[in-house]
Amino acid sequence: MMLRLKLAVSCTLIAACTLMAAGCASKAQREAKFEKSAQSYMDQQRFPEAVIQYRNALGLNSNSAKLEYELGLAYAKNLQFQDAMLALIKAVQLQPDYPEAQLALGHFYLAGKAYPKASASANAVLSQHPGDAEASILLANVDAAQGKSAAAIQRLTALVQAQDGNVDAHLSLGILYAATRNAAEAQRQFQRAIDLDPHSAAARNDMASLLGSQGNAAGAEAVYRADLRDNPQSAEALQALADFLFGRKRYAEAEPLYKQLVTLRHNSTQAQFVLASFYLAQGKSAQAEAIDKKLASQAPNFVQAREQWAKIAAQAQNYTEANQVLSALLKDQPNDLTALLLQAAVQLDQHRPDQALNTLASAQRLNPNLAQVAYEQAQAYIQQNEIDRAQDSLRQALALDPRNYSAEAGMAQLLLEQGNSSSALTYARQMQAQAPNDPQGFLLGGNAAAALNQFADAATAYHRYAALAPASSDGPTHLGLLALLQQQLPAAETQFESALKLNPSDSAALAGLLTVYQRQGHLDKAVPRIQTQYAAAQAAHATAATLATIDNQLARTYVQEKKPDQAEATLRRSLAEDPNNFNTYVILGTIYAQRNSFAQAQAEFTKATAANPNSPGLWTLLGMIDEQVQQPAQAETAYQRALAIDPNNGVANNNLASLYSNTPAELQQALVLAQRAKRALPAVANVNDTLGWIYVNQSVYQLAIPLLQQAVKSQPASADFRVHLATALYRNGQKQQARDELRQAIHLDQGLAQQREVQQMLAN
C-alpha cells in the first residue's frame, strides 16, 4: 500500500513537472517567435510592426535587456527617439555590462548634448572592454561636439594606428578632418575606408559629401550613382542620391526616387514620412499634410507625422487645427517634448505668452537642461515686455548650450534695441565665428557696427550678408541705409533699387528711396515711383498689410505736396487694406487737423459707417474723430463697435483703453484693452504709453517704467510721453531721473511748466 501510494505520488509529480516544462517551453517559444517576427520586420524596414512584436516579446519576458535594446533600436528607426532612449536606459539598468546598449544610449546622450552622460556611457564600455573602437569613437565625438577638435583628432588617430582595419574609425576621423576643413586628410581617410570595404555605402556617401563640399558636384553625383548601381536594393543608397539631388534643388529628379524609396521600404511609415518631408521642404505643404494626416490615422504612435501636421497648420496660421492636433497628441503622449515645444510656439504665434510659459514649464520639468526651452521662455517674456527676464532666459540658454545660435541672436537683438550696440556686436561676432555661412550674424553685426558709426565694418558685414543671402532684399536695403547715413545718395539709390527688384514689397527700401529723392530735390519722382511699386507689389501677391504700408507712403508724399484730397483717398484705401495700421490713423488725423475739419469728417464718417457697418477701421476712425470734437461717449461707442467686429483691432483697443485709463472704476477694463493693443501693436509708442500710464495709475511702477521708456525712445519729441515717464519715476522714488525727464518735457512744451502736477513734482 505504502509502495503504491509512493509510486502514485511520484507519477503525479512527474506529470506536474512535465506539464510545467511544457508550459515553460511554450512561453519561451512564443517569446522567440515574437522576436523572430520583429527581426523580420526590421529587415523589411517595417518599423512600426517591429515595435509591436518586440513589445509583445517583452510582455512575456519583461527582464530581458536584449529585448529592451532591440526595442530601442526599432523605436529609433521609427523616429520615436524619446521612447528609444527610455528602452535603452531600461536595457542598461537590467544589464550594465551590455556594451551595445551602453553605446547606443551614449549616442542618444550626445545628440541631446548631455556630454557628461555620453562620456560616462563610453567609459563604462571601455572599463570592461579597453580596446572597444566604437566607445573610443563616441568619446572623440563628444570632444568634437564641445569644440575640442584637437583632442578628438588625437584620440581617433591613435585608434586608426591601433586598428587600421577598422572602417568606422577611418570614417569618423575623415568626418572630423572635413569639419576642421582639412579636405586632403579627410579624403585620404575616406579612401582608406573604401579600400578596406569597397561595398561600404557609408564610406562612399562620406566621400561624395566631401566632394560636394569642395564644389565637385559632378564627382559627388558619380559616387552616389555608382553606389546605387552596385547596390540597387539598398534603401540607404537610394535615399543618399535622392537627398543629394534635393540639395542641388533638382526636385523633379529627386521626387521619383523618394517615391521609389516608399516602394523599396514596403510602404513603411518612415519612408512615407520622408516623402512628406521632401514635399514640405520645397513648399508643397498640401501634399505633405495629406501624407501626414494619413500616417496620423494609420500609425498614431508615429508622432513625427502628427508633429509635422501641426507644424504645417501653424505655418498656415491655421491655429485652431494646430492646437487640435497637438492637444490630441499630448493626450496620447503627455511627455512628448517636441509636441510641447510646438504647442508653446503656436501659443507665442497667437500672442499668448502666459499660456506659452505654462507649456514651457511642463517641457522644462521633462528636461531642465534643454536650451531651447529657455530660449522660447525668452520669447514669451519679450511678448510680456519683461526684457530683464527675457535676457536672463537667454543667458540661461547660453549657459546650457554656449553655441546656441538662436540665443546669441536673441541677445544681440535685445541689446541693439536697448542701445547697447557694443555688446550686441560681440554676440554678433560670436555668431559669425560659429556659423560663417549663416547670414543672420552678419546682418546683426552690420546693424551694431552702423549704430556705433563703424561704417566700414558695417559695410563689410552687409556685403557678406548679401553674398550669403542673394535672394534677400535685406542686404541691399541695409547697404542703402548705410550709404544714406553717409550722404552717399547715388550709391544709396542704386542699393534701394536693387532691393526693390528682389522684393517689390520691401517698404523700408521704398522709404529709403523716397528719402533719397527728397534730399536730391526730386520729390516730383516720388508719386509715380510709389505707384509703380504698388503695382509691382500687387503683381507679386503682397499682403494687404504691405499694400497698406505702401499706400501710407504715397499719402505722406501727397501731404508733402499739399494735396490733402489725394492723400485722404489713398488713406481710405489703406484703411480698407489694413484697419490695424496705426500710421494710417495718424496721417488721417494730421490731415484733418491741418484742415481743421473734424466736424465735417465726423459727419462724413458717420455716413460711411452706416453704409459699411462691418468695417472696424471706419468705426475706429469715427471714434478718433469723436474724441477730437470732445464727444467721448460717442467715441466709446464707436470703439466698442469696432471691437465687436474685430476684437484684436490694436488701434481701437488702445484708444478705448486710453479713454478708460483715468477712471478708477474702469481701470481694470482699460488694462485688458491695453494688453490686447500691446499684443497687436507691440512696437507702437502710443500703445506703450497707454499701457504704461495704466500701470502708473495702478501703482505698478516696475512694469510702467520700461514701457514708458520705450515710448519716449520711439518718440523723443513727445512732451506728454516724457511727463508720463517722469510721473512713474517720481512715484517710484527716482526723483533725479524724473526731474531730468520733466525738464526735457518743458523744453519741448513750455506750457507744461504751468501745470500744477508738474510744478509739484519739480518742487519735491
Buried (B, 14 or more C-beta within 10 A) or exposed (E): EEEEEEEEEEEEEEEEEEEEEEEEEEEEEBBEBBBEBBBEBBEEBBBBBBBBBBBBBBEBBEEBBBBBBBBBBBBBBBBBBBBBBBBBBBBBEBBEEBBBBBBBBBBBBBEBBBBEBBBBBBBBBBEEBEEBBBBBBBBBBBBBBBEBBEBBBEBBBEBBEEBEEBBBBBBBBBBBBBEBEBBEBBBBBBBBBBEBBEEBBBBBBBBBBBBBEBEBBEBBBEBBBEBBEEBEEBBEBBBBBBBBBBEBEEBEEBBEBBBBBBEBBEEBBBBBBBBBBBBBEBEBBEBBBBBBBBBBEEBBBBBBBBBBBBBBBBEEEBBEBBBEBBEBBBEEBEBBBBBBBBBBBBBBBBBBBEBBBBBBEBBBEBBEEBBBBBBBBBBBBBBBBBBEBBBBBBBBBBEBBBBBBBBBBBBBBBBBBBEBBEBBBBBBBBBBEBBEEBBBBBBBBBBBBBBBEBBEBBBBBBBBBBEBBEEBBBBBBBBBBBBBEEEBBEBBBBBBBBBBEBBBBBBBBBBBBBBBBBEEEEBEBBBEBBEEBBEBBBEEEBEEBBBBBBBBBBBBBBBBBEBBEBBBBBBBBBBBBBBBBBBBBBBBBBBBEEEEBBEEBBEEBBEBBEEEEEBBBBBBBBBBBBBBEEBEEBBBBBBEBBBEBBEBBBBBBBBBBBBBBEEEEBBEBBBEBBBBBBBBBBEBBBBBBBBBBBBBBBEBBEBBBBBBBBBBBBBEEBBBBBBBBBBBBBBBEBBEBBBBBBBBBBEBBEEBBEBEEBEEBBEE
